[in-house]
Amino acid sequence: MQEIQNKKMIIRIGRNTLSFTMLDPTNQDRPFIYEPYVVKGGISMAANLREAFKTADLAAIPTRRVQVLLDTLPMLVPIEQFEEENINDLYNYTFAPSQELQRMLFNVLPDLKAVCVFPINKDLHMVINDHYEDAQFVHMMTPVWRHLYQRSFTGHYNKLYACFQAGQLYLFAFQQNRFRYCNTFEVSHANDALYFTAYIWKQLRLDTSHDELHLVGDIPEQEHLLQELKQFVQKVYVVNPAVDFNQAPATTVKGMPYDLMTLITKGR
């Protein structure tokens, strides 16, 4: 029992999705176990998580430590301007205040000299902290940003990254150890993604012949989108996780989100 309790659980909480991953680095053949959970509509995510603790196989295993990967709207703050006591006011000023009770969390990105501020529902936060002795909260883009920032050093040209996840498009670029640009857009189909990507490419004054566009994640209507993008950007690449992560075990799991693959393979 002590051996199980010392293993770490990852709970990924999307907007309408929930999954559990138990890490076991000592097992080279099976370094983790992944279990998606079918979310019930009509009840809160906190209620779904309570139910999962009773019925899901991995969730029922007693563990001390959990890493919670959250999909909520992030806000980036330059690290030199970050003041923890002001994050609630700053977030509510930046975005329309939510009707639900929220608690603000943050992840420091020292490589990028930024802090990612993001909310969690207070009931959900309480359920997690009541169940686990050691809970760490990570925004789902934190491991993606850090990994792609390191990847951006390859080559000599500017790069724009487009990360797709559950109807969201994260567009971001790096320059001189910082974010040059970062924003989130709602995309319901490929034409939305095409519009926003083309607009930001033009806004950043990227070169259509030499600079690069890299797509990652669950890309909507991939072939159609690639065909349209290549009409104005010559160098468009789809990141293959299996190649990017050197055939790591996480890349073989069907349906695993790119952010979770990145967290398991590269850490936060």
C-alpha atoms as an extended CHARMM CRD file, in Angstrom:
* protein
*
       268  EXT
         1         1  MET       CA              0.0000000000        0.0000000000        0.0000000000  PROA      1               0.0000000000
         2         2  GLN       CA              2.8360000000        2.4040000000        0.8130000000  PROA      2               0.0000000000
         3         3  GLU       CA              4.2870000000        1.8550000000       -2.6810000000  PROA      3               0.0000000000
         4         4  ILE       CA              0.9560000000        2.8260000000       -4.2930000000  PROA      4               0.0000000000
         5         5  GLN       CA              0.5470000000        5.8850000000       -2.0960000000  PROA      5               0.0000000000
         6         6  ASN       CA              3.9620000000        7.1890000000       -3.1610000000  PROA      6               0.0000000000
         7         7  LYS       CA              3.0590000000        7.1190000000       -6.8630000000  PROA      7               0.0000000000
         8         8  LYS       CA              1.8310000000       10.3150000000       -8.4510000000  PROA      8               0.0000000000
         9         9  MET       CA             -1.5230000000       10.7850000000      -10.1040000000  PROA      9               0.0000000000
        10        10  ILE       CA             -2.2490000000       13.2520000000      -12.9040000000  PROA      10              0.0000000000
        11        11  ILE       CA             -5.8450000000       14.4180000000      -13.2310000000  PROA      11              0.0000000000
        12        12  ARG       CA             -6.5350000000       16.2640000000      -16.4640000000  PROA      12              0.0000000000
        13        13  ILE       CA             -9.6690000000       18.4170000000      -16.2500000000  PROA      13              0.0000000000
        14        14  GLY       CA            -10.8490000000       19.7950000000      -19.5750000000  PROA      14              0.0000000000
        15        15  ARG       CA            -13.9450000000       21.8470000000      -20.2370000000  PROA      15              0.0000000000
        16        16  ASN       CA            -16.0470000000       18.7250000000      -20.6830000000  PROA      16              0.0000000000
        17        17  THR       CA            -13.4790000000       15.9750000000      -20.2060000000  PROA      17              0.0000000000
        18        18  LEU       CA            -11.8030000000       14.2100000000      -17.3180000000  PROA      18              0.0000000000
        19        19  SER       CA             -8.9900000000       11.6620000000      -17.2140000000  PROA      19              0.0000000000
        20        20  PHE       CA             -6.6490000000       10.0030000000      -14.7280000000  PROA      20              0.0000000000
        21        21  THR       CA             -3.0280000000        8.9840000000      -15.2770000000  PROA      21              0.0000000000
        22        22  MET       CA             -0.9090000000        7.1720000000      -12.7090000000  PROA      22              0.0000000000
        23        23  LEU       CA              2.8580000000        7.4820000000      -13.1570000000  PROA      23              0.0000000000
        24        24  ASP       CA              5.2420000000        4.6510000000      -12.3090000000  PROA      24              0.0000000000
        25        25  PRO       CA              8.7560000000        5.5980000000      -13.4900000000  PROA      25              0.0000000000
        26        26  THR       CA             10.1880000000        2.3790000000      -12.0150000000  PROA      26              0.0000000000
        27        27  ASN       CA              8.2330000000        0.2980000000      -14.5430000000  PROA      27              0.0000000000
        28        28  GLN       CA             10.0230000000        0.6570000000      -17.8820000000  PROA      28              0.0000000000
        29        29  ASP       CA              7.4970000000       -1.4790000000      -19.7380000000  PROA      29              0.0000000000
        30        30  ARG       CA              4.4860000000        0.4510000000      -18.4450000000  PROA      30              0.0000000000
        31        31  PRO       CA              5.6110000000        3.8120000000      -16.9770000000  PROA      31              0.0000000000
        32        32  PHE       CA              2.0320000000        5.0730000000      -16.6500000000  PROA      32              0.0000000000
        33        33  ILE       CA             -1.6080000000        3.9690000000      -16.7690000000  PROA      33              0.0000000000
        34        34  TYR       CA             -4.1280000000        6.2040000000      -18.5280000000  PROA      34              0.0000000000
        35        35  GLU       CA             -7.8830000000        6.1290000000      -17.8760000000  PROA      35              0.0000000000
        36        36  PRO       CA            -10.3600000000        8.5620000000      -19.4860000000  PROA      36              0.0000000000
        37        37  TYR       CA            -13.5840000000        9.1290000000      -17.5330000000  PROA      37              0.0000000000
        38        38  VAL       CA            -16.9410000000        9.7640000000      -19.1900000000  PROA      38              0.0000000000
        39        39  VAL       CA            -18.2310000000       13.0850000000      -17.8530000000  PROA      39              0.0000000000
        40        40  LYS       CA            -21.9300000000       13.2610000000      -17.0380000000  PROA      40              0.0000000000
        41        41  GLY       CA            -23.7850000000       16.2800000000      -18.4090000000  PROA      41              0.0000000000
        42        42  GLY       CA            -26.0750000000       18.2990000000      -16.1940000000  PROA      42              0.0000000000
        43        43  ILE       CA            -23.8320000000       18.1800000000      -13.1230000000  PROA      43              0.0000000000
        44        44  SER       CA            -20.7230000000       20.1760000000      -12.2380000000  PROA      44              0.0000000000
        45        45  MET       CA            -17.1790000000       18.9990000000      -12.8040000000  PROA      45              0.0000000000
        46        46  ALA       CA            -16.7450000000       18.8900000000       -9.0200000000  PROA      46              0.0000000000
        47        47  ALA       CA            -19.6820000000       16.4790000000       -8.7870000000  PROA      47              0.0000000000
        48        48  ASN       CA            -18.2580000000       14.4170000000      -11.6490000000  PROA      48              0.0000000000
        49        49  LEU       CA            -14.9250000000       14.1870000000       -9.8480000000  PROA      49              0.0000000000
        50        50  ARG       CA            -16.6120000000       13.0710000000       -6.6140000000  PROA      50              0.0000000000
        51        51  GLU       CA            -18.3750000000       10.3510000000       -8.5860000000  PROA      51              0.0000000000
        52        52  ALA       CA            -15.1410000000        9.3410000000      -10.3070000000  PROA      52              0.0000000000
        53        53  PHE       CA            -13.4280000000        8.8380000000       -6.9550000000  PROA      53              0.0000000000
        54        54  LYS       CA            -16.0420000000        6.1620000000       -6.2570000000  PROA      54              0.0000000000
        55        55  THR       CA            -16.2540000000        4.4520000000       -9.6390000000  PROA      55              0.0000000000
        56        56  ALA       CA            -13.1070000000        5.0040000000      -11.7680000000  PROA      56              0.0000000000
        57        57  ASP       CA            -10.4100000000        2.3590000000      -11.2930000000  PROA      57              0.0000000000
        58        58  LEU       CA             -7.4220000000        4.7200000000      -11.0610000000  PROA      58              0.0000000000
        59        59  ALA       CA             -9.2500000000        7.4040000000       -9.1100000000  PROA      59              0.0000000000
        60        60  ALA       CA            -10.1550000000        4.8790000000       -6.4210000000  PROA      60              0.0000000000
        61        61  ILE       CA             -6.4810000000        4.0480000000       -5.7520000000  PROA      61              0.0000000000
        62        62  PRO       CA             -5.2470000000        5.8410000000       -2.6020000000  PROA      62              0.0000000000
        63        63  THR       CA             -2.3850000000        8.2180000000       -3.4670000000  PROA      63              0.0000000000
        64        64  ARG       CA             -0.8970000000       11.2100000000       -1.6670000000  PROA      64              0.0000000000
        65        65  ARG       CA              0.2860000000       13.3070000000       -4.5820000000  PROA      65              0.0000000000
        66        66  VAL       CA             -1.6600000000       14.6430000000       -7.5240000000  PROA      66              0.0000000000
        67        67  GLN       CA             -0.8330000000       16.9610000000      -10.3740000000  PROA      67              0.0000000000
        68        68  VAL       CA             -3.9700000000       18.6170000000      -11.7600000000  PROA      68              0.0000000000
        69        69  LEU       CA             -3.7800000000       19.7240000000      -15.3920000000  PROA      69              0.0000000000
        70        70  LEU       CA             -6.4290000000       22.4010000000      -15.9580000000  PROA      70              0.0000000000
        71        71  ASP       CA             -8.0240000000       23.7700000000      -19.1120000000  PROA      71              0.0000000000
        72        72  THR       CA             -9.2190000000       27.2480000000      -18.1530000000  PROA      72              0.0000000000
        73        73  LEU       CA             -8.6230000000       30.6590000000      -19.7160000000  PROA      73              0.0000000000
        74        74  PRO       CA             -5.0370000000       31.7580000000      -18.9140000000  PROA      74              0.0000000000
        75        75  MET       CA             -3.5540000000       35.2010000000      -18.4590000000  PROA      75              0.0000000000
        76        76  LEU       CA              0.1750000000       35.8370000000      -18.8840000000  PROA      76              0.0000000000
        77        77  VAL       CA              1.8980000000       38.4600000000      -16.7290000000  PROA      77              0.0000000000
        78        78  PRO       CA              5.5400000000       39.5910000000      -17.1370000000  PROA      78              0.0000000000
        79        79  ILE       CA              7.4150000000       38.1480000000      -14.1700000000  PROA      79              0.0000000000
        80        80  GLU       CA              8.8080000000       41.5410000000      -13.1370000000  PROA      80              0.0000000000
        81        81  GLN       CA              5.2680000000       42.9460000000      -12.9050000000  PROA      81              0.0000000000
        82        82  PHE       CA              3.6940000000       39.9910000000      -11.1050000000  PROA      82              0.0000000000
        83        83  GLU       CA              2.1780000000       40.6150000000       -7.6700000000  PROA      83              0.0000000000
        84        84  GLU       CA              0.3030000000       37.6900000000       -6.1940000000  PROA      84              0.0000000000
        85        85  GLU       CA             -1.9970000000       39.8600000000       -4.0810000000  PROA      85              0.0000000000
        86        86  ASN       CA             -3.3200000000       41.5840000000       -7.2160000000  PROA      86              0.0000000000
        87        87  ILE       CA             -4.0310000000       38.6020000000       -9.4590000000  PROA      87              0.0000000000
        88        88  ASN       CA             -7.7880000000       38.4670000000       -8.7640000000  PROA      88              0.0000000000
        89        89  ASP       CA             -8.3110000000       42.1100000000       -9.6830000000  PROA      89              0.0000000000
        90        90  LEU       CA             -5.9980000000       41.9070000000      -12.6780000000  PROA      90              0.0000000000
        91        91  TYR       CA             -7.6880000000       38.7710000000      -14.0510000000  PROA      91              0.0000000000
        92        92  ASN       CA            -11.1800000000       40.2060000000      -13.6130000000  PROA      92              0.0000000000
        93        93  TYR       CA            -10.0610000000       43.4400000000      -15.2570000000  PROA      93              0.0000000000
        94        94  THR       CA             -8.5840000000       41.5560000000      -18.2130000000  PROA      94              0.0000000000
        95        95  PHE       CA            -11.5460000000       39.2080000000      -18.6820000000  PROA      95              0.0000000000
        96        96  ALA       CA            -15.2300000000       39.5980000000      -17.8760000000  PROA      96              0.0000000000
        97        97  PRO       CA            -15.7950000000       38.4360000000      -14.2650000000  PROA      97              0.0000000000
        98        98  SER       CA            -17.1870000000       34.8980000000      -14.0970000000  PROA      98              0.0000000000
        99        99  GLN       CA            -20.5580000000       34.1630000000      -12.5280000000  PROA      99              0.0000000000
       100       100  GLU       CA            -19.1360000000       31.1400000000      -10.7080000000  PROA      100             0.0000000000
       101       101  LEU       CA            -17.0040000000       31.2730000000       -7.5630000000  PROA      101             0.0000000000
       102       102  GLN       CA            -13.3700000000       30.9450000000       -8.5860000000  PROA      102             0.0000000000
       103       103  ARG       CA             -9.9600000000       30.8130000000       -7.0160000000  PROA      103             0.0000000000
       104       104  MET       CA             -6.9360000000       32.1600000000       -8.8890000000  PROA      104             0.0000000000
       105       105  LEU       CA             -3.8490000000       30.0000000000       -9.3180000000  PROA      105             0.0000000000
       106       106  PHE       CA             -0.5520000000       30.6490000000      -11.0690000000  PROA      106             0.0000000000
       107       107  ASN       CA              2.4510000000       28.8900000000      -12.5890000000  PROA      107             0.0000000000
       108       108  VAL       CA              5.8190000000       30.6220000000      -12.9060000000  PROA      108             0.0000000000
       109       109  LEU       CA              7.5740000000       30.2310000000      -16.2690000000  PROA      109             0.0000000000
       110       110  PRO       CA             11.1210000000       31.3520000000      -15.4230000000  PROA      110             0.0000000000
       111       111  ASP       CA             12.5350000000       30.4610000000      -18.8630000000  PROA      111             0.0000000000
       112       112  LEU       CA             10.0550000000       32.8380000000      -20.4590000000  PROA      112             0.0000000000
       113       113  LYS       CA             10.0970000000       35.4750000000      -17.7110000000  PROA      113             0.0000000000
       114       114  ALA       CA              6.3230000000       35.1780000000      -17.3380000000  PROA      114             0.0000000000
       115       115  VAL       CA              3.6710000000       33.9740000000      -14.9090000000  PROA      115             0.0000000000
       116       116  CYS       CA              0.5590000000       32.1200000000      -16.0770000000  PROA      116             0.0000000000
       117       117  VAL       CA             -2.5090000000       33.0730000000      -13.9910000000  PROA      117             0.0000000000
       118       118  PHE       CA             -5.6140000000       30.8980000000      -14.3380000000  PROA      118             0.0000000000
       119       119  PRO       CA             -8.8420000000       30.2020000000      -12.4200000000  PROA      119             0.0000000000
       120       120  ILE       CA            -10.3190000000       27.0690000000      -10.8960000000  PROA      120             0.0000000000
       121       121  ASN       CA            -13.8560000000       26.5950000000       -9.6460000000  PROA      121             0.0000000000
       122       122  LYS       CA            -13.8040000000       26.8240000000       -5.8400000000  PROA      122             0.0000000000
       123       123  ASP       CA            -15.8870000000       23.6590000000       -5.3350000000  PROA      123             0.0000000000
       124       124  LEU       CA            -13.5670000000       21.7320000000       -7.6490000000  PROA      124             0.0000000000
       125       125  HSD       CA            -10.5190000000       23.0760000000       -5.8320000000  PROA      125             0.0000000000
       126       126  MET       CA            -11.9900000000       21.9920000000       -2.4840000000  PROA      126             0.0000000000
       127       127  VAL       CA            -12.8370000000       18.4730000000       -3.7180000000  PROA      127             0.0000000000
       128       128  ILE       CA             -9.2540000000       17.9610000000       -4.9200000000  PROA      128             0.0000000000
       129       129  ASN       CA             -7.6100000000       19.3100000000       -1.7770000000  PROA      129             0.0000000000
       130       130  ASP       CA             -9.9160000000       17.2750000000        0.4560000000  PROA      130             0.0000000000
       131       131  HSD       CA             -8.9880000000       14.0920000000       -1.4010000000  PROA      131             0.0000000000
       132       132  TYR       CA             -5.2200000000       14.5250000000       -1.7950000000  PROA      132             0.0000000000
       133       133  GLU       CA             -2.5900000000       15.5060000000        0.7260000000  PROA      133             0.0000000000
       134       134  ASP       CA             -0.2850000000       17.0830000000       -1.8800000000  PROA      134             0.0000000000
       135       135  ALA       CA             -2.0090000000       18.7520000000       -4.8620000000  PROA      135             0.0000000000
       136       136  GLN       CA             -0.1570000000       20.7350000000       -7.5410000000  PROA      136             0.0000000000
       137       137  PHE       CA             -2.1530000000       22.6970000000      -10.1200000000  PROA      137             0.0000000000
       138       138  VAL       CA             -0.7690000000       23.2350000000      -13.6180000000  PROA      138             0.0000000000
       139       139  HSD       CA             -2.3690000000       25.0360000000      -16.5390000000  PROA      139             0.0000000000
       140       140  MET       CA             -2.5080000000       22.6880000000      -19.5170000000  PROA      140             0.0000000000
       141       141  MET       CA             -0.4740000000       25.0940000000      -21.6950000000  PROA      141             0.0000000000
       142       142  THR       CA              2.4120000000       25.4340000000      -19.2320000000  PROA      142             0.0000000000
       143       143  PRO       CA              4.2550000000       22.2610000000      -20.3420000000  PROA      143             0.0000000000
       144       144  VAL       CA              3.4090000000       22.9860000000      -24.0040000000  PROA      144             0.0000000000
       145       145  TRP       CA              4.7840000000       26.5300000000      -23.8940000000  PROA      145             0.0000000000
       146       146  ARG       CA              7.9880000000       25.4480000000      -22.1840000000  PROA      146             0.0000000000
       147       147  HSD       CA              8.5810000000       22.5200000000      -24.5330000000  PROA      147             0.0000000000
       148       148  LEU       CA              7.9120000000       24.4730000000      -27.7270000000  PROA      148             0.0000000000
       149       149  TYR       CA             10.0210000000       27.3570000000      -26.4500000000  PROA      149             0.0000000000
       150       150  GLN       CA             12.9950000000       24.9640000000      -26.2530000000  PROA      150             0.0000000000
       151       151  ARG       CA             12.0670000000       23.5870000000      -29.6760000000  PROA      151             0.0000000000
       152       152  SER       CA             11.9920000000       27.1140000000      -31.1270000000  PROA      152             0.0000000000
       153       153  PHE       CA             15.7910000000       27.3720000000      -30.9730000000  PROA      153             0.0000000000
       154       154  THR       CA             16.1570000000       25.0110000000      -33.9400000000  PROA      154             0.0000000000
       155       155  GLY       CA             16.6550000000       26.7900000000      -37.2570000000  PROA      155             0.0000000000
       156       156  HSD       CA             17.2450000000       30.4610000000      -38.0220000000  PROA      156             0.0000000000
       157       157  TYR       CA             13.7730000000       31.7850000000      -38.8120000000  PROA      157             0.0000000000
       158       158  ASN       CA             10.8660000000       33.0760000000      -36.7420000000  PROA      158             0.0000000000
       159       159  LYS       CA              8.1670000000       30.6050000000      -35.7440000000  PROA      159             0.0000000000
       160       160  LEU       CA              4.4720000000       30.9610000000      -34.9700000000  PROA      160             0.0000000000
       161       161  TYR       CA              2.8750000000       28.0820000000      -33.0500000000  PROA      161             0.0000000000
       162       162  ALA       CA             -0.7860000000       27.1110000000      -33.2880000000  PROA      162             0.0000000000
       163       163  CYS       CA             -1.9480000000       24.6700000000      -30.6050000000  PROA      163             0.0000000000
       164       164  PHE       CA             -5.4570000000       23.2190000000      -30.9660000000  PROA      164             0.0000000000
       165       165  GLN       CA             -7.3680000000       21.8040000000      -28.0290000000  PROA      165             0.0000000000
       166       166  ALA       CA            -11.1200000000       21.2430000000      -27.5740000000  PROA      166             0.0000000000
       167       167  GLY       CA            -12.3700000000       24.1550000000      -29.6540000000  PROA      167             0.0000000000
       168       168  GLN       CA             -9.5700000000       26.4640000000      -28.5290000000  PROA      168             0.0000000000
       169       169  LEU       CA             -6.7210000000       27.8130000000      -30.6360000000  PROA      169             0.0000000000
       170       170  TYR       CA             -3.6360000000       29.0290000000      -28.7840000000  PROA      170             0.0000000000
       171       171  LEU       CA             -1.4140000000       31.1690000000      -31.0130000000  PROA      171             0.0000000000
       172       172  PHE       CA              1.9980000000       32.1320000000      -29.6380000000  PROA      172             0.0000000000
       173       173  ALA       CA              5.5180000000       33.1020000000      -30.6510000000  PROA      173             0.0000000000
       174       174  PHE       CA              8.7690000000       33.6580000000      -28.7840000000  PROA      174             0.0000000000
       175       175  GLN       CA             11.5080000000       36.2580000000      -29.0590000000  PROA      175             0.0000000000
       176       176  GLN       CA             14.5770000000       36.9220000000      -26.9000000000  PROA      176             0.0000000000
       177       177  ASN       CA             13.5990000000       34.5770000000      -24.0420000000  PROA      177             0.0000000000
       178       178  ARG       CA             10.0610000000       35.9540000000      -23.8180000000  PROA      178             0.0000000000
       179       179  PHE       CA              6.6690000000       35.6340000000      -25.3870000000  PROA      179             0.0000000000
       180       180  ARG       CA              6.5080000000       37.8140000000      -28.4440000000  PROA      180             0.0000000000
       181       181  TYR       CA              2.8090000000       37.0780000000      -28.7330000000  PROA      181             0.0000000000
       182       182  CYS       CA              0.2390000000       34.8360000000      -27.0270000000  PROA      182             0.0000000000
       183       183  ASN       CA             -3.5440000000       34.7360000000      -27.2950000000  PROA      183             0.0000000000
       184       184  THR       CA             -6.4640000000       32.2950000000      -27.2250000000  PROA      184             0.0000000000
       185       185  PHE       CA             -9.3230000000       32.0650000000      -29.7070000000  PROA      185             0.0000000000
       186       186  GLU       CA            -12.5590000000       30.0970000000      -29.9150000000  PROA      186             0.0000000000
       187       187  VAL       CA            -12.5860000000       28.0380000000      -33.1250000000  PROA      187             0.0000000000
       188       188  SER       CA            -15.5340000000       25.8860000000      -34.1690000000  PROA      188             0.0000000000
       189       189  HSD       CA            -14.0980000000       24.8320000000      -37.5400000000  PROA      189             0.0000000000
       190       190  ALA       CA            -11.0370000000       25.1580000000      -39.7730000000  PROA      190             0.0000000000
       191       191  ASN       CA            -12.0740000000       28.4760000000      -41.3380000000  PROA      191             0.0000000000
       192       192  ASP       CA            -12.0410000000       30.1350000000      -37.9100000000  PROA      192             0.0000000000
       193       193  ALA       CA             -8.5100000000       28.8590000000      -37.3410000000  PROA      193             0.0000000000
       194       194  LEU       CA             -7.4580000000       30.0290000000      -40.7960000000  PROA      194             0.0000000000
       195       195  TYR       CA             -8.7750000000       33.5440000000      -40.1860000000  PROA      195             0.0000000000
       196       196  PHE       CA             -7.1270000000       34.0260000000      -36.7810000000  PROA      196             0.0000000000
       197       197  THR       CA             -3.8160000000       32.4680000000      -37.8420000000  PROA      197             0.0000000000
       198       198  ALA       CA             -3.5890000000       34.5820000000      -41.0010000000  PROA      198             0.0000000000
       199       199  TYR       CA             -4.4750000000       37.7330000000      -39.0670000000  PROA      199             0.0000000000
       200       200  ILE       CA             -1.8300000000       37.1580000000      -36.3750000000  PROA      200             0.0000000000
       201       201  TRP       CA              0.7740000000       36.1780000000      -38.9660000000  PROA      201             0.0000000000
       202       202  LYS       CA              0.1940000000       39.5060000000      -40.6970000000  PROA      202             0.0000000000
       203       203  GLN       CA              0.0870000000       41.4130000000      -37.3840000000  PROA      203             0.0000000000
       204       204  LEU       CA              3.4960000000       40.0060000000      -36.4010000000  PROA      204             0.0000000000
       205       205  ARG       CA              4.8510000000       40.8650000000      -39.8570000000  PROA      205             0.0000000000
       206       206  LEU       CA              6.2110000000       37.3780000000      -40.3850000000  PROA      206             0.0000000000
       207       207  ASP       CA              7.8220000000       36.4890000000      -43.6960000000  PROA      207             0.0000000000
       208       208  THR       CA              5.6370000000       34.2490000000      -45.8580000000  PROA      208             0.0000000000
       209       209  SER       CA              8.6540000000       32.7040000000      -47.6220000000  PROA      209             0.0000000000
       210       210  HSD       CA             11.0590000000       31.9950000000      -44.7760000000  PROA      210             0.0000000000
       211       211  ASP       CA              9.2980000000       32.0740000000      -41.3990000000  PROA      211             0.0000000000
       212       212  GLU       CA              7.5610000000       28.9420000000      -40.1010000000  PROA      212             0.0000000000
       213       213  LEU       CA              4.1010000000       27.9650000000      -38.8560000000  PROA      213             0.0000000000
       214       214  HSD       CA              3.9250000000       24.8930000000      -36.6060000000  PROA      214             0.0000000000
       215       215  LEU       CA              0.6130000000       23.1900000000      -35.7970000000  PROA      215             0.0000000000
       216       216  VAL       CA              0.1470000000       20.9210000000      -32.7780000000  PROA      216             0.0000000000
       217       217  GLY       CA             -2.7190000000       19.1880000000      -31.0190000000  PROA      217             0.0000000000
       218       218  ASP       CA             -6.1420000000       18.1210000000      -32.2820000000  PROA      218             0.0000000000
       219       219  ILE       CA             -6.1970000000       20.0210000000      -35.5870000000  PROA      219             0.0000000000
       220       220  PRO       CA             -9.7110000000       20.4770000000      -37.0540000000  PROA      220             0.0000000000
       221       221  GLU       CA            -10.1810000000       19.4590000000      -40.6970000000  PROA      221             0.0000000000
       222       222  GLN       CA             -6.4280000000       19.0650000000      -40.9330000000  PROA      222             0.0000000000
       223       223  GLU       CA             -6.0150000000       18.4860000000      -44.6680000000  PROA      223             0.0000000000
       224       224  HSD       CA             -8.3250000000       21.3560000000      -45.5920000000  PROA      224             0.0000000000
       225       225  LEU       CA             -6.6590000000       23.7130000000      -43.1170000000  PROA      225             0.0000000000
       226       226  LEU       CA             -3.1630000000       22.8280000000      -44.3490000000  PROA      226             0.0000000000
       227       227  GLN       CA             -4.1900000000       23.3760000000      -47.9510000000  PROA      227             0.0000000000
       228       228  GLU       CA             -5.5830000000       26.8150000000      -47.1420000000  PROA      228             0.0000000000
       229       229  LEU       CA             -2.6590000000       27.8680000000      -44.9390000000  PROA      229             0.0000000000
       230       230  LYS       CA             -0.1180000000       26.9510000000      -47.6090000000  PROA      230             0.0000000000
       231       231  GLN       CA             -1.6610000000       29.5110000000      -49.9260000000  PROA      231             0.0000000000
       232       232  PHE       CA             -0.0420000000       32.2990000000      -47.9080000000  PROA      232             0.0000000000
       233       233  VAL       CA              2.6590000000       30.5560000000      -45.7910000000  PROA      233             0.0000000000
       234       234  GLN       CA              5.2300000000       28.3870000000      -47.5380000000  PROA      234             0.0000000000
       235       235  LYS       CA              6.6130000000       26.6460000000      -44.4560000000  PROA      235             0.0000000000
       236       236  VAL       CA              3.7410000000       24.9810000000      -42.5860000000  PROA      236             0.0000000000
       237       237  TYR       CA              4.5240000000       21.9610000000      -40.3940000000  PROA      237             0.0000000000
       238       238  VAL       CA              2.3750000000       19.5840000000      -38.3540000000  PROA      238             0.0000000000
       239       239  VAL       CA              4.2400000000       18.4730000000      -35.2340000000  PROA      239             0.0000000000
       240       240  ASN       CA              4.2260000000       14.6750000000      -34.9910000000  PROA      240             0.0000000000
       241       241  PRO       CA              4.3510000000       13.8130000000      -31.2550000000  PROA      241             0.0000000000
       242       242  ALA       CA              5.9050000000       10.3970000000      -31.8960000000  PROA      242             0.0000000000
       243       243  VAL       CA              8.8380000000       12.0340000000      -33.6810000000  PROA      243             0.0000000000
       244       244  ASP       CA              8.9460000000       15.0790000000      -31.4200000000  PROA      244             0.0000000000
       245       245  PHE       CA              9.0920000000       12.9290000000      -28.2700000000  PROA      245             0.0000000000
       246       246  ASN       CA             11.3150000000       10.2150000000      -29.7510000000  PROA      246             0.0000000000
       247       247  GLN       CA              8.6470000000        7.4610000000      -29.7130000000  PROA      247             0.0000000000
       248       248  ALA       CA              7.9120000000        7.9890000000      -25.9990000000  PROA      248             0.0000000000
       249       249  PRO       CA              5.2130000000        5.6290000000      -24.5960000000  PROA      249             0.0000000000
       250       250  ALA       CA              2.7000000000        8.4960000000      -24.1660000000  PROA      250             0.0000000000
       251       251  THR       CA              2.6350000000        9.0340000000      -27.9390000000  PROA      251             0.0000000000
       252       252  THR       CA              1.1770000000        5.5530000000      -28.4990000000  PROA      252             0.0000000000
       253       253  VAL       CA             -1.9960000000        6.2000000000      -26.4620000000  PROA      253             0.0000000000
       254       254  LYS       CA             -4.9310000000        6.9140000000      -28.7600000000  PROA      254             0.0000000000
       255       255  GLY       CA             -6.8540000000       10.0510000000      -27.8540000000  PROA      255             0.0000000000
       256       256  MET       CA             -4.3400000000       11.3930000000      -25.3290000000  PROA      256             0.0000000000
       257       257  PRO       CA             -4.2010000000       15.2320000000      -25.5710000000  PROA      257             0.0000000000
       258       258  TYR       CA             -0.9170000000       16.7960000000      -26.6430000000  PROA      258             0.0000000000
       259       259  ASP       CA             -0.5880000000       18.7790000000      -23.4000000000  PROA      259             0.0000000000
       260       260  LEU       CA             -0.8290000000       15.5970000000      -21.3030000000  PROA      260             0.0000000000
       261       261  MET       CA              1.6980000000       13.8260000000      -23.5440000000  PROA      261             0.0000000000
       262       262  THR       CA              4.0470000000       16.7740000000      -23.0450000000  PROA      262             0.0000000000
       263       263  LEU       CA              3.6150000000       16.8210000000      -19.2820000000  PROA      263             0.0000000000
       264       264  ILE       CA              4.2500000000       13.0710000000      -18.9770000000  PROA      264             0.0000000000
       265       265  THR       CA              7.2290000000       13.0870000000      -21.3390000000  PROA      265             0.0000000000
       266       266  LYS       CA              8.8860000000       16.4430000000      -20.6060000000  PROA      266             0.0000000000
       267       267  GLY       CA              7.4860000000       17.5110000000      -17.2290000000  PROA      267             0.0000000000
       268       268  ARG       CA              6.0490000000       20.9600000000      -16.5260000000  PROA      268             0.0000000000
